[in-house]
Amino acid sequence: MPNWSEFAWAAFLYGSLGGDQHYQGLMQNDAFLSSLRLNPTGLVDADIRQHLLKGYLNAWNTRVPVSSAAAIKASINDMVPWLSALSGFSIKTVDFQNVLKVSGQRSTVADAVEVCYRIFRATSYIGATATGKVLHVLNPELFVMWDRPILNYLSRKSAISDSPQGYRIFLQQMNREAVHICSSFTAAVLNPPSESGDSPDAYLSRQMNYNPPKTMAKYLDEYNWVTITRHVSVPPRWHP
């Protein structure tokens, strides 16, 4: 489980290894993201193709055909009640047993996470990597991205899998790591010092000049990508 120092090194190395200008560009597109999250049927297919597929997913070689735009829009629309219920939850503090109301029915956060994964993963031409990336864009505070190397590595050690239940278990592990990192951050001696009420993600975003700021869920993905997908040690072995 990473501590604050390891987590911060991964964020720095992620930027040094190329970062993700495509992600930052999408997250700056407030008008598109608002429609995507709240009223996806109000978007034309060309917007989905340009901003979500060409400009984001396929910049990471997910190979989702642009002809999938209408199906993606329909799947997101089916998720809207569940996404609305999950709004406001953060991977840093979420309790997966919290009770929600979705379309008048009682559910838990865990159930809602699984439903969202099930709906989007069932979309034609959408794999596990694309599912994680789109779910994160729809709720960047809660959903953590993954790729196939991360999924394969973690599945060898736990019940994490490419399934609704497996993704929920993954998020539960990410929540435990987020809590540990926040605790480690609070005890750390920082230079420059943190500001009142700072969180690890807010501090890192300020030091690395990210606009908009990245979330803890995004930084957790960066830690996983650096250490698992790219096999880079944090801190690097050459660090004195």
C-alpha positions as CSV (number, residue, x, y, z in Angstrom):
1,M,0.0,0.0,0.0
2,P,1.7,3.3,-1.1
3,N,2.6,6.0,1.4
4,W,2.6,9.7,0.6
5,S,6.2,9.8,-0.6
6,E,5.7,6.9,-3.0
7,F,2.4,8.3,-4.2
8,A,4.0,11.8,-4.9
9,W,6.9,10.2,-6.7
10,A,4.6,8.3,-9.0
11,A,2.7,11.5,-9.8
12,F,5.9,13.3,-10.7
13,L,7.2,10.4,-12.8
14,Y,3.9,10.1,-14.6
15,G,4.3,13.7,-15.7
16,S,7.9,13.1,-16.7
17,L,7.0,10.0,-18.7
18,G,4.6,12.0,-20.9
19,G,1.6,12.7,-18.7
20,D,-1.8,12.9,-20.4
21,Q,-2.5,16.1,-22.3
22,H,-5.5,14.4,-23.9
23,Y,-7.1,13.8,-20.5
24,Q,-6.4,17.4,-19.4
25,G,-7.8,18.7,-22.6
26,L,-11.1,16.8,-22.1
27,M,-11.3,17.8,-18.4
28,Q,-11.1,21.4,-19.5
29,N,-14.2,21.0,-21.8
30,D,-16.8,21.9,-19.1
31,A,-19.7,22.3,-21.5
32,F,-19.2,18.9,-23.1
33,L,-18.6,17.1,-19.8
34,S,-21.7,18.7,-18.2
35,S,-23.9,17.4,-21.1
36,L,-22.2,14.0,-21.1
37,R,-22.9,13.5,-17.4
38,L,-26.3,14.9,-17.1
39,N,-28.0,14.9,-20.6
40,P,-26.0,12.8,-23.0
41,T,-28.9,12.5,-25.5
42,G,-28.5,16.3,-25.9
43,L,-25.2,15.7,-27.6
44,V,-24.8,15.0,-31.3
45,D,-22.8,11.9,-32.2
46,A,-20.1,14.0,-33.7
47,D,-19.4,15.5,-30.3
48,I,-18.9,12.0,-28.8
49,R,-16.7,11.0,-31.7
50,Q,-14.5,14.2,-31.5
51,H,-14.2,14.7,-27.8
52,L,-14.6,11.3,-26.1
53,L,-13.4,8.9,-28.8
54,K,-10.8,10.6,-31.0
55,G,-9.6,13.1,-28.4
56,Y,-9.5,10.8,-25.4
57,L,-10.2,7.1,-25.6
58,N,-8.4,6.3,-28.8
59,A,-5.5,8.6,-27.9
60,W,-4.7,5.7,-25.5
61,N,-5.1,3.0,-28.2
62,T,-8.4,1.6,-26.9
63,R,-9.4,1.1,-30.6
64,V,-13.1,1.9,-30.0
65,P,-14.6,2.5,-33.5
66,V,-16.1,6.0,-34.0
67,S,-19.2,4.2,-35.2
68,S,-19.9,3.4,-31.6
69,A,-20.8,7.0,-30.7
70,A,-24.6,6.4,-30.7
71,A,-24.3,3.2,-28.6
72,I,-22.0,4.9,-26.1
73,K,-24.4,7.8,-25.8
74,A,-27.3,5.4,-25.1
75,S,-25.3,3.5,-22.5
76,I,-24.4,6.7,-20.6
77,N,-28.0,7.8,-20.8
78,D,-29.0,4.5,-19.1
79,M,-26.5,5.3,-16.3
80,V,-27.7,8.8,-15.6
81,P,-29.9,7.9,-12.6
82,W,-27.1,5.9,-11.1
83,L,-24.5,8.5,-11.8
84,S,-26.7,11.2,-10.2
85,A,-27.0,9.1,-7.1
86,L,-23.2,8.6,-6.9
87,S,-22.5,12.4,-7.4
88,G,-20.7,13.8,-4.5
89,F,-18.9,10.6,-3.4
90,S,-15.1,10.6,-3.4
91,I,-12.7,7.6,-3.4
92,K,-11.1,9.2,-0.4
93,T,-14.1,8.9,1.9
94,V,-16.7,6.7,0.2
95,D,-18.6,4.0,2.3
96,F,-19.7,1.4,-0.2
97,Q,-22.6,0.4,2.1
98,N,-24.1,3.8,2.1
99,V,-27.8,3.6,1.1
100,L,-28.9,5.6,-2.0
101,K,-32.2,6.2,-3.7
102,V,-32.2,5.6,-7.4
103,S,-35.4,6.2,-9.3
104,G,-37.3,5.8,-6.0
105,Q,-35.6,2.5,-5.1
106,R,-33.1,1.8,-2.3
107,S,-29.7,0.8,-3.3
108,T,-26.1,0.9,-2.0
109,V,-23.1,2.7,-3.4
110,A,-21.6,-0.8,-4.1
111,D,-24.7,-1.7,-6.1
112,A,-24.7,1.5,-8.1
113,V,-21.0,1.1,-9.0
114,E,-21.7,-2.4,-10.2
115,V,-24.7,-1.3,-12.3
116,C,-22.6,1.5,-14.0
117,Y,-19.9,-0.9,-14.8
118,R,-22.3,-3.5,-16.1
119,I,-24.2,-1.0,-18.4
120,F,-21.1,0.5,-20.0
121,R,-19.1,-2.7,-20.3
122,A,-22.0,-4.3,-22.2
123,T,-21.7,-1.6,-24.9
124,S,-20.4,-2.9,-28.3
125,Y,-16.7,-2.6,-28.8
126,I,-16.1,-1.4,-25.2
127,G,-13.5,-3.3,-23.2
128,A,-12.4,-3.1,-19.6
129,T,-9.9,-0.3,-20.2
130,A,-12.4,1.9,-22.0
131,T,-15.0,1.2,-19.4
132,G,-12.7,2.4,-16.6
133,K,-11.7,5.5,-18.5
134,V,-15.2,6.6,-19.4
135,L,-16.6,5.9,-15.9
136,H,-13.8,8.1,-14.5
137,V,-14.7,11.0,-16.8
138,L,-18.3,10.6,-15.7
139,N,-17.4,10.9,-12.0
140,P,-13.7,11.8,-11.6
141,E,-13.8,11.9,-7.8
142,L,-15.0,8.3,-7.4
143,F,-14.2,6.1,-10.4
144,V,-10.5,5.0,-10.8
145,M,-9.3,4.1,-14.3
146,W,-7.4,0.9,-15.0
147,D,-5.8,-0.8,-18.0
148,R,-5.3,-4.4,-18.9
149,P,-1.8,-4.8,-17.3
150,I,-3.2,-3.3,-14.0
151,L,-6.2,-5.5,-14.1
152,N,-4.2,-8.6,-14.9
153,Y,-1.7,-7.9,-12.1
154,L,-4.3,-7.2,-9.4
155,S,-6.4,-10.1,-10.4
156,R,-3.6,-12.5,-9.5
157,K,-3.6,-11.2,-6.0
158,S,-7.4,-10.7,-5.2
159,A,-10.9,-11.1,-6.5
160,I,-10.5,-8.1,-8.8
161,S,-11.7,-8.9,-12.3
162,D,-13.3,-7.6,-15.4
163,S,-16.8,-7.8,-14.0
164,P,-19.1,-5.5,-12.1
165,Q,-18.2,-7.1,-8.8
166,G,-14.5,-7.2,-9.7
167,Y,-14.5,-3.5,-10.5
168,R,-16.3,-2.7,-7.2
169,I,-13.7,-4.7,-5.3
170,F,-11.0,-2.7,-7.1
171,L,-12.6,0.5,-6.0
172,Q,-12.7,-0.7,-2.4
173,Q,-9.0,-1.4,-2.6
174,M,-8.4,2.0,-4.0
175,N,-10.4,3.5,-1.2
176,R,-8.2,1.8,1.4
177,E,-5.1,3.1,-0.4
178,A,-6.5,6.6,-0.6
179,V,-7.2,6.6,3.2
180,H,-3.7,5.4,3.9
181,I,-2.2,8.0,1.6
182,C,-4.2,10.8,3.2
183,S,-3.0,9.7,6.7
184,S,0.6,9.6,5.5
185,F,0.2,13.0,3.9
186,T,-1.1,14.6,7.1
187,A,2.0,13.4,9.0
188,A,4.5,14.4,6.3
189,V,6.9,17.4,6.5
190,L,6.2,19.2,3.2
191,N,8.3,21.7,1.3
192,P,6.6,24.0,0.4
193,P,4.2,23.5,3.3
194,S,0.6,22.5,2.6
195,E,-2.3,24.9,3.0
196,S,-5.0,24.6,5.5
197,G,-7.4,21.8,4.7
198,D,-5.1,20.5,1.9
199,S,-5.5,17.0,0.5
200,P,-2.8,15.0,-1.3
201,D,-4.5,15.6,-4.7
202,A,-5.0,19.3,-4.1
203,Y,-1.4,19.7,-3.0
204,L,0.0,17.8,-6.0
205,S,-2.2,19.6,-8.5
206,R,-1.0,22.9,-7.2
207,Q,2.7,22.0,-7.2
208,M,2.4,20.5,-10.7
209,N,0.2,23.3,-12.1
210,Y,-2.6,21.1,-13.3
211,N,-5.7,23.1,-14.4
212,P,-8.2,21.8,-13.7
213,P,-6.8,20.1,-10.6
214,K,-6.6,16.3,-10.8
215,T,-8.5,14.1,-8.3
216,M,-7.3,11.4,-5.9
217,A,-8.9,8.9,-8.2
218,K,-6.8,10.1,-11.1
219,Y,-3.6,10.1,-9.1
220,L,-4.3,6.5,-7.9
221,D,-4.5,5.5,-11.6
222,E,-1.2,7.2,-12.2
223,Y,0.5,5.4,-9.3
224,N,-0.8,2.1,-10.7
225,W,0.3,2.9,-14.2
226,V,3.8,3.9,-13.2
227,T,4.4,1.0,-10.9
228,I,2.5,-1.8,-12.6
229,T,2.1,-0.9,-16.3
230,R,5.5,0.7,-16.7
231,H,7.3,-1.3,-13.9
232,V,9.0,1.8,-12.5
233,S,10.1,1.9,-8.8
234,V,8.9,4.7,-6.6
235,P,11.1,6.4,-5.6
236,P,13.3,5.4,-8.5
237,R,16.3,3.2,-7.6
238,W,18.8,5.9,-8.6
239,H,17.3,8.4,-6.1
240,P,19.9,9.2,-3.5
